[in-house]
Amino acid sequence: MSRVFRACVGCVGAIAMVSGCSERIGNGWDWNRMRTQPKYQPYRSSAFFADGKAMQLPPAGTVSRESGVVSAAPIAVNDRAIARGASQFHIYCAVCHGERGDGASIVALNMEQPRPPSLITPPVSLMPARVVATVIANGAGAMPPFAAELAPADRQAVAAYVGTLQSGAGVARAPSGR
């Protein structure tokens, strides 16, 4: 490649980068309007809404992401659901919580404190299945959320399987209706 060609390519590249920052480029785009978008501030007035308030109640039936409510209908806990929960538990959970849910795994032993808790002893064993499913979805402490990896029905199946681990260990469990 000749030096003249490289110099031309360099000049064209520099011009393209500099012109990208210009207000003149864009043929009709209103860049300043994009930078200063009108918005309503909470607790201020609004001409848009009939009551004159900017902050409105959410529509009826909406559930906030922060509420922690499991959105799926409860699954029927049967052998098939327990088997699905066991499969998903061994894929996603056993790495940290151990095959038996006791918190003893090679990964857990090599983690900094706090280590993953035992799922078969209190306080986890006292949690209702819906709370366990919510923790699986949202994460807790150092545990990441698994909502993207596990569908709501799978999270509930894993929670049901954790219940079988707890009952197999002779641990008193919270009633499932709580």
PyRosetta script that sets phi, psi and omega in degrees:
from pyrosetta import init, pose_from_sequence

init()
pose = pose_from_sequence("MSRVFRACVGCVGAIAMVSGCSERIGNGWDWNRMRTQPKYQPYRSSAFFADGKAMQLPPAGTVSRESGVVSAAPIAVNDRAIARGASQFHIYCAVCHGERGDGASIVALNMEQPRPPSLITPPVSLMPARVVATVIANGAGAMPPFAAELAPADRQAVAAYVGTLQSGAGVARAPSGR")
pose.set_psi(1, 135.1)
pose.set_omega(1, -177.7)
pose.set_phi(2, -79.1)
pose.set_psi(2, 159.0)
pose.set_omega(2, -179.8)
pose.set_phi(3, -68.7)
pose.set_psi(3, -31.4)
pose.set_omega(3, 179.8)
pose.set_phi(4, -66.2)
pose.set_psi(4, -42.8)
pose.set_omega(4, 179.7)
pose.set_phi(5, -63.7)
pose.set_psi(5, -44.9)
pose.set_omega(5, 178.8)
pose.set_phi(6, -62.2)
pose.set_psi(6, -38.4)
pose.set_omega(6, 179.1)
pose.set_phi(7, -66.0)
pose.set_psi(7, -40.6)
pose.set_omega(7, 178.3)
pose.set_phi(8, -64.3)
pose.set_psi(8, -43.9)
pose.set_omega(8, 178.6)
pose.set_phi(9, -62.7)
pose.set_psi(9, -41.3)
pose.set_omega(9, 178.2)
pose.set_phi(10, -63.4)
pose.set_psi(10, -41.7)
pose.set_omega(10, 179.0)
pose.set_phi(11, -65.8)
pose.set_psi(11, -43.7)
pose.set_omega(11, 179.3)
pose.set_phi(12, -62.5)
pose.set_psi(12, -41.9)
pose.set_omega(12, 178.3)
pose.set_phi(13, -63.2)
pose.set_psi(13, -42.3)
pose.set_omega(13, 179.7)
pose.set_phi(14, -65.4)
pose.set_psi(14, -41.1)
pose.set_omega(14, 178.8)
pose.set_phi(15, -63.5)
pose.set_psi(15, -41.8)
pose.set_omega(15, 179.8)
pose.set_phi(16, -63.4)
pose.set_psi(16, -41.3)
pose.set_omega(16, -179.9)
pose.set_phi(17, -67.2)
pose.set_psi(17, -42.5)
pose.set_omega(17, -179.1)
pose.set_phi(18, -68.7)
pose.set_psi(18, -39.7)
pose.set_omega(18, -177.9)
pose.set_phi(19, -71.2)
pose.set_psi(19, -21.0)
pose.set_omega(19, 177.2)
pose.set_phi(20, -66.2)
pose.set_psi(20, -20.3)
pose.set_omega(20, 180.0)
pose.set_phi(21, -95.5)
pose.set_psi(21, 1.4)
pose.set_omega(21, -174.7)
pose.set_phi(22, -83.5)
pose.set_psi(22, 147.6)
pose.set_omega(22, 175.4)
pose.set_phi(23, -78.7)
pose.set_psi(23, -20.8)
pose.set_omega(23, -174.8)
pose.set_phi(24, -78.1)
pose.set_psi(24, -25.2)
pose.set_omega(24, -177.3)
pose.set_phi(25, -77.8)
pose.set_psi(25, 143.2)
pose.set_omega(25, 174.9)
pose.set_phi(26, 132.5)
pose.set_psi(26, -15.1)
pose.set_omega(26, 176.6)
pose.set_phi(27, 45.8)
pose.set_psi(27, 68.8)
pose.set_omega(27, 173.9)
pose.set_phi(28, 102.1)
pose.set_psi(28, -8.6)
pose.set_omega(28, 178.9)
pose.set_phi(29, -75.3)
pose.set_psi(29, 134.9)
pose.set_omega(29, -179.5)
pose.set_phi(30, -97.7)
pose.set_psi(30, 85.1)
pose.set_omega(30, -174.9)
pose.set_phi(31, -65.3)
pose.set_psi(31, -36.9)
pose.set_omega(31, -179.4)
pose.set_phi(32, -64.3)
pose.set_psi(32, -37.5)
pose.set_omega(32, 177.4)
pose.set_phi(33, -63.5)
pose.set_psi(33, -34.5)
pose.set_omega(33, 178.8)
pose.set_phi(34, -70.3)
pose.set_psi(34, -30.7)
pose.set_omega(34, -179.4)
pose.set_phi(35, -76.4)
pose.set_psi(35, -33.6)
pose.set_omega(35, -178.0)
pose.set_phi(36, -118.5)
pose.set_psi(36, 82.0)
pose.set_omega(36, -179.0)
pose.set_phi(37, -87.0)
pose.set_psi(37, 137.6)
pose.set_omega(37, 177.7)
pose.set_phi(38, -69.4)
pose.set_psi(38, 141.8)
pose.set_omega(38, 178.4)
pose.set_phi(39, -152.1)
pose.set_psi(39, 159.9)
pose.set_omega(39, 177.6)
pose.set_phi(40, -97.7)
pose.set_psi(40, 141.3)
pose.set_omega(40, 176.1)
pose.set_phi(41, -96.9)
pose.set_psi(41, 144.1)
pose.set_omega(41, 177.1)
pose.set_phi(42, -58.6)
pose.set_psi(42, 148.8)
pose.set_omega(42, 178.6)
pose.set_phi(43, 66.2)
pose.set_psi(43, 14.5)
pose.set_omega(43, 176.5)
pose.set_phi(44, -108.9)
pose.set_psi(44, 171.7)
pose.set_omega(44, -179.8)
pose.set_phi(45, -83.4)
pose.set_psi(45, 159.6)
pose.set_omega(45, -179.5)
pose.set_phi(46, -144.9)
pose.set_psi(46, 130.1)
pose.set_omega(46, 176.2)
pose.set_phi(47, -82.7)
pose.set_psi(47, -11.1)
pose.set_omega(47, -177.0)
pose.set_phi(48, -73.9)
pose.set_psi(48, -42.1)
pose.set_omega(48, -175.9)
pose.set_phi(49, -92.7)
pose.set_psi(49, 149.0)
pose.set_omega(49, -176.0)
pose.set_phi(50, -62.7)
pose.set_psi(50, -34.4)
pose.set_omega(50, -178.7)
pose.set_phi(51, -83.2)
pose.set_psi(51, -2.4)
pose.set_omega(51, 176.0)
pose.set_phi(52, 78.7)
pose.set_psi(52, 6.4)
pose.set_omega(52, -178.9)
pose.set_phi(53, -104.6)
pose.set_psi(53, 141.9)
pose.set_omega(53, 178.2)
pose.set_phi(54, -76.8)
pose.set_psi(54, -37.8)
pose.set_omega(54, -177.2)
pose.set_phi(55, -88.8)
pose.set_psi(55, 122.4)
pose.set_omega(55, -176.2)
pose.set_phi(56, -117.9)
pose.set_psi(56, 155.8)
pose.set_omega(56, 173.3)
pose.set_phi(57, -70.2)
pose.set_psi(57, 145.7)
pose.set_omega(57, 176.9)
pose.set_phi(58, -66.1)
pose.set_psi(58, 156.1)
pose.set_omega(58, 178.4)
pose.set_phi(59, -59.1)
pose.set_psi(59, 151.7)
pose.set_omega(59, -179.5)
pose.set_phi(60, -59.2)
pose.set_psi(60, 137.8)
pose.set_omega(60, 176.8)
pose.set_phi(61, 90.4)
pose.set_psi(61, -4.5)
pose.set_omega(61, 179.2)
pose.set_phi(62, -80.7)
pose.set_psi(62, 149.8)
pose.set_omega(62, 179.5)
pose.set_phi(63, -126.1)
pose.set_psi(63, 127.7)
pose.set_omega(63, -178.8)
pose.set_phi(64, -72.6)
pose.set_psi(64, 152.8)
pose.set_omega(64, 178.3)
pose.set_phi(65, -63.4)
pose.set_psi(65, -30.6)
pose.set_omega(65, -176.6)
pose.set_phi(66, -79.3)
pose.set_psi(66, -8.5)
pose.set_omega(66, -174.5)
pose.set_phi(67, -69.5)
pose.set_psi(67, -26.7)
pose.set_omega(67, -180.0)
pose.set_phi(68, 78.1)
pose.set_psi(68, 10.1)
pose.set_omega(68, -179.6)
pose.set_phi(69, -78.4)
pose.set_psi(69, 132.3)
pose.set_omega(69, 176.1)
pose.set_phi(70, -74.2)
pose.set_psi(70, 125.0)
pose.set_omega(70, -172.6)
pose.set_phi(71, -82.9)
pose.set_psi(71, -18.6)
pose.set_omega(71, -177.1)
pose.set_phi(72, -85.2)
pose.set_psi(72, 153.2)
pose.set_omega(72, 175.0)
pose.set_phi(73, -67.5)
pose.set_psi(73, 146.6)
pose.set_omega(73, -180.0)
pose.set_phi(74, -58.4)
pose.set_psi(74, 142.6)
pose.set_omega(74, 178.9)
pose.set_phi(75, -86.1)
pose.set_psi(75, 158.1)
pose.set_omega(75, 173.8)
pose.set_phi(76, -77.8)
pose.set_psi(76, 122.2)
pose.set_omega(76, -179.7)
pose.set_phi(77, -83.1)
pose.set_psi(77, 107.2)
pose.set_omega(77, 178.2)
pose.set_phi(78, -138.9)
pose.set_psi(78, -177.9)
pose.set_omega(78, -176.7)
pose.set_phi(79, -59.8)
pose.set_psi(79, -36.8)
pose.set_omega(79, -179.5)
pose.set_phi(80, -66.3)
pose.set_psi(80, -43.6)
pose.set_omega(80, 179.0)
pose.set_phi(81, -64.8)
pose.set_psi(81, -41.2)
pose.set_omega(81, 179.0)
pose.set_phi(82, -63.9)
pose.set_psi(82, -40.8)
pose.set_omega(82, 178.3)
pose.set_phi(83, -64.0)
pose.set_psi(83, -42.1)
pose.set_omega(83, 177.2)
pose.set_phi(84, -64.5)
pose.set_psi(84, -41.8)
pose.set_omega(84, 177.9)
pose.set_phi(85, -63.0)
pose.set_psi(85, -39.8)
pose.set_omega(85, 178.2)
pose.set_phi(86, -63.5)
pose.set_psi(86, -43.4)
pose.set_omega(86, 178.9)
pose.set_phi(87, -60.4)
pose.set_psi(87, -49.0)
pose.set_omega(87, -179.1)
pose.set_phi(88, -68.1)
pose.set_psi(88, -36.4)
pose.set_omega(88, 177.1)
pose.set_phi(89, -59.5)
pose.set_psi(89, -45.7)
pose.set_omega(89, -177.7)
pose.set_phi(90, -68.9)
pose.set_psi(90, -27.0)
pose.set_omega(90, 177.6)
pose.set_phi(91, -77.5)
pose.set_psi(91, -49.3)
pose.set_omega(91, -169.9)
pose.set_phi(92, -102.3)
pose.set_psi(92, -31.7)
pose.set_omega(92, -168.2)
pose.set_phi(93, -104.1)
pose.set_psi(93, -38.1)
pose.set_omega(93, -173.0)
pose.set_phi(94, -63.2)
pose.set_psi(94, -23.4)
pose.set_omega(94, 179.7)
pose.set_phi(95, -56.6)
pose.set_psi(95, -41.9)
pose.set_omega(95, -179.7)
pose.set_phi(96, -100.8)
pose.set_psi(96, -40.7)
pose.set_omega(96, -173.8)
pose.set_phi(97, -89.1)
pose.set_psi(97, -4.6)
pose.set_omega(97, 178.9)
pose.set_phi(98, 86.9)
pose.set_psi(98, 154.8)
pose.set_omega(98, -179.3)
pose.set_phi(99, -60.1)
pose.set_psi(99, -33.5)
pose.set_omega(99, -179.5)
pose.set_phi(100, -95.4)
pose.set_psi(100, -0.1)
pose.set_omega(100, -178.8)
pose.set_phi(101, 78.0)
pose.set_psi(101, 13.0)
pose.set_omega(101, -176.0)
pose.set_phi(102, -89.1)
pose.set_psi(102, 3.3)
pose.set_omega(102, 179.3)
pose.set_phi(103, 81.8)
pose.set_psi(103, 4.1)
pose.set_omega(103, -179.0)
pose.set_phi(104, -102.6)
pose.set_psi(104, 100.1)
pose.set_omega(104, 174.4)
pose.set_phi(105, -140.7)
pose.set_psi(105, 163.0)
pose.set_omega(105, 179.9)
pose.set_phi(106, -63.8)
pose.set_psi(106, -39.2)
pose.set_omega(106, 177.9)
pose.set_phi(107, -62.5)
pose.set_psi(107, -46.0)
pose.set_omega(107, -178.9)
pose.set_phi(108, -62.3)
pose.set_psi(108, -40.0)
pose.set_omega(108, -179.3)
pose.set_phi(109, -66.2)
pose.set_psi(109, -24.0)
pose.set_omega(109, -180.0)
pose.set_phi(110, -98.4)
pose.set_psi(110, 5.8)
pose.set_omega(110, 179.0)
pose.set_phi(111, -87.9)
pose.set_psi(111, 155.1)
pose.set_omega(111, 171.4)
pose.set_phi(112, -71.1)
pose.set_psi(112, 162.9)
pose.set_omega(112, 176.2)
pose.set_phi(113, -71.2)
pose.set_psi(113, 146.9)
pose.set_omega(113, -4.9)
pose.set_phi(114, -80.1)
pose.set_psi(114, 141.2)
pose.set_omega(114, 178.8)
pose.set_phi(115, -82.3)
pose.set_psi(115, 164.1)
pose.set_omega(115, 177.5)
pose.set_phi(116, -58.8)
pose.set_psi(116, 138.0)
pose.set_omega(116, -177.5)
pose.set_phi(117, -76.2)
pose.set_psi(117, 159.4)
pose.set_omega(117, 170.2)
pose.set_phi(118, -69.6)
pose.set_psi(118, 136.8)
pose.set_omega(118, 178.7)
pose.set_phi(119, -89.8)
pose.set_psi(119, -7.5)
pose.set_omega(119, -174.5)
pose.set_phi(120, -106.9)
pose.set_psi(120, 4.3)
pose.set_omega(120, 176.9)
pose.set_phi(121, -127.6)
pose.set_psi(121, 161.4)
pose.set_omega(121, 177.2)
pose.set_phi(122, -60.1)
pose.set_psi(122, 149.4)
pose.set_omega(122, 8.0)
pose.set_phi(123, -86.4)
pose.set_psi(123, -15.2)
pose.set_omega(123, -176.5)
pose.set_phi(124, -64.3)
pose.set_psi(124, -37.6)
pose.set_omega(124, -178.2)
pose.set_phi(125, -66.3)
pose.set_psi(125, -16.9)
pose.set_omega(125, 178.6)
pose.set_phi(126, -90.0)
pose.set_psi(126, -5.8)
pose.set_omega(126, -179.3)
pose.set_phi(127, -81.5)
pose.set_psi(127, 137.9)
pose.set_omega(127, 173.5)
pose.set_phi(128, -66.0)
pose.set_psi(128, 158.2)
pose.set_omega(128, -178.2)
pose.set_phi(129, -58.4)
pose.set_psi(129, -35.7)
pose.set_omega(129, -179.1)
pose.set_phi(130, -66.2)
pose.set_psi(130, -32.8)
pose.set_omega(130, 177.4)
pose.set_phi(131, -71.3)
pose.set_psi(131, -40.8)
pose.set_omega(131, 177.3)
pose.set_phi(132, -61.0)
pose.set_psi(132, -43.0)
pose.set_omega(132, 178.5)
pose.set_phi(133, -63.3)
pose.set_psi(133, -36.3)
pose.set_omega(133, 178.2)
pose.set_phi(134, -68.9)
pose.set_psi(134, -40.3)
pose.set_omega(134, 176.8)
pose.set_phi(135, -64.0)
pose.set_psi(135, -39.6)
pose.set_omega(135, 177.2)
pose.set_phi(136, -60.6)
pose.set_psi(136, -42.7)
pose.set_omega(136, -178.6)
pose.set_phi(137, -68.4)
pose.set_psi(137, -46.0)
pose.set_omega(137, -171.0)
pose.set_phi(138, -99.1)
pose.set_psi(138, -15.3)
pose.set_omega(138, -175.2)
pose.set_phi(139, 80.1)
pose.set_psi(139, 169.2)
pose.set_omega(139, 177.3)
pose.set_phi(140, -161.9)
pose.set_psi(140, 135.2)
pose.set_omega(140, -178.8)
pose.set_phi(141, 59.7)
pose.set_psi(141, -126.2)
pose.set_omega(141, 179.7)
pose.set_phi(142, -82.3)
pose.set_psi(142, -9.7)
pose.set_omega(142, -179.4)
pose.set_phi(143, -75.1)
pose.set_psi(143, 126.5)
pose.set_omega(143, 178.8)
pose.set_phi(144, -76.9)
pose.set_psi(144, 161.8)
pose.set_omega(144, 175.4)
pose.set_phi(145, -72.2)
pose.set_psi(145, 145.6)
pose.set_omega(145, 178.9)
pose.set_phi(146, -117.2)
pose.set_psi(146, 20.6)
pose.set_omega(146, -179.8)
pose.set_phi(147, -62.0)
pose.set_psi(147, -32.9)
pose.set_omega(147, -179.8)
pose.set_phi(148, -75.7)
pose.set_psi(148, -28.2)
pose.set_omega(148, -177.2)
pose.set_phi(149, -89.1)
pose.set_psi(149, -32.3)
pose.set_omega(149, -175.1)
pose.set_phi(150, -120.3)
pose.set_psi(150, 125.9)
pose.set_omega(150, 176.0)
pose.set_phi(151, -66.2)
pose.set_psi(151, 159.3)
pose.set_omega(151, 180.0)
pose.set_phi(152, -53.0)
pose.set_psi(152, -41.8)
pose.set_omega(152, 179.5)
pose.set_phi(153, -64.9)
pose.set_psi(153, -36.6)
pose.set_omega(153, 177.8)
pose.set_phi(154, -69.2)
pose.set_psi(154, -37.4)
pose.set_omega(154, 177.5)
pose.set_phi(155, -63.5)
pose.set_psi(155, -41.3)
pose.set_omega(155, 177.9)
pose.set_phi(156, -67.5)
pose.set_psi(156, -35.8)
pose.set_omega(156, 177.9)
pose.set_phi(157, -66.2)
pose.set_psi(157, -39.7)
pose.set_omega(157, 176.9)
pose.set_phi(158, -64.1)
pose.set_psi(158, -42.2)
pose.set_omega(158, 178.2)
pose.set_phi(159, -61.7)
pose.set_psi(159, -39.5)
pose.set_omega(159, 177.4)
pose.set_phi(160, -65.7)
pose.set_psi(160, -39.8)
pose.set_omega(160, 178.0)
pose.set_phi(161, -65.1)
pose.set_psi(161, -40.2)
pose.set_omega(161, 176.6)
pose.set_phi(162, -59.5)
pose.set_psi(162, -37.2)
pose.set_omega(162, 175.8)
pose.set_phi(163, -60.6)
pose.set_psi(163, -37.4)
pose.set_omega(163, 177.4)
pose.set_phi(164, -69.4)
pose.set_psi(164, -34.7)
pose.set_omega(164, 176.0)
pose.set_phi(165, -63.9)
pose.set_psi(165, -41.2)
pose.set_omega(165, -179.7)
pose.set_phi(166, -65.8)
pose.set_psi(166, -43.9)
pose.set_omega(166, -179.2)
pose.set_phi(167, -70.4)
pose.set_psi(167, -30.7)
pose.set_omega(167, 176.1)
pose.set_phi(168, -69.2)
pose.set_psi(168, -24.3)
pose.set_omega(168, 178.7)
pose.set_phi(169, -90.3)
pose.set_psi(169, 1.6)
pose.set_omega(169, 179.0)
pose.set_phi(170, 74.8)
pose.set_psi(170, 27.8)
pose.set_omega(170, -177.6)
pose.set_phi(171, -96.1)
pose.set_psi(171, 137.9)
pose.set_omega(171, 175.0)
pose.set_phi(172, -68.2)
pose.set_psi(172, 133.9)
pose.set_omega(172, -177.7)
pose.set_phi(173, -113.0)
pose.set_psi(173, 156.1)
pose.set_omega(173, 175.3)
pose.set_phi(174, -71.6)
pose.set_psi(174, 148.6)
pose.set_omega(174, 176.1)
pose.set_phi(175, -61.0)
pose.set_psi(175, 142.7)
pose.set_omega(175, -175.4)
pose.set_phi(176, -70.0)
pose.set_psi(176, -19.9)
pose.set_omega(176, -178.4)
pose.set_phi(177, -79.9)
pose.set_psi(177, -8.0)
pose.set_omega(177, -176.3)
pose.set_phi(178, -77.0)
pose.dump_pdb("model.pdb")
